[in-house]
Amino acid sequence: MAIAGPWTFTNGIRTSILKSDVVVLDGDSFNIALFTQASNVGPSINNYAALTGEVANGNGYTTGGKAITLTGSGTTAVSVTSSAPTTWTAAGGSITAYYAVIYKAGGEVLCYCTLANPAANVTVTDGNTLSVIMNSSGIFVLS
């Protein structure tokens, strides 16, 4: 189990918000994917295709990650949440990850986080499940 957070916006998303470019958090299709410690995940990587070090396909993980549904609520402060943890069950070997990345199905990276605090690899062995649990107050809050 990994308690995700804090989530960090990429520079591209911050710019999109400032320019009022359209990013429909409560309607666009998003995925969550896992990356290794060797990845280039960081604020300057704005597109999924530019990311390196994704967890290898196999052992219960599929490259590209899984679909995730984001839901926004509130008026003055908008909280963005996910309805349920995203899980991967290791099968045929272990899954080791360091980062989780949420990206728009078209490729634009929204945000990322380390999977442990303090930051460290999270490994699930064959037959066990890695659950990325979002912060109880939401993935992020815009206020």
Phi, psi and omega in degrees: 000139178230127177266106186287143171134163357285151179275142180240128175289149171280162178299323181297319179291320178301316179295318179300318179295316180296324182273358183064027173296153186278117168229108184268095183294328182255060180169326176289161178269130181233155174235160171236130183231159182252142181227154181275171178296334180282358182292160175266017179309131180178176186295337183270354179266107189258354184227136181307319182297336180273351180285142175245163172078028175293148176305136183296146176297129179127174181057029179098358178247139176246127179308137184101343177078211183231154175293144178225141178257121177261139180230130177257145177212154179106169179236305179284311173245123182259123179257129178253124184230171172240142187293334184205159175299151173263133186233149172227132177255123179294132180219119180086005181160185183268158170244124176238126181221158181239322182238153164244139181233130173257126181222152178291141183307333177282350174122341184289125180283128179272304184199170181211163176207161169277156184268354179220153177228111006290159184305129180196163174295145172244123181240131171245133183269165182317126178090350179259163188244135172261120178245124174266109183260124182286157177305143182297333179273000181118165178295316174202162179233128174258120181223000000 
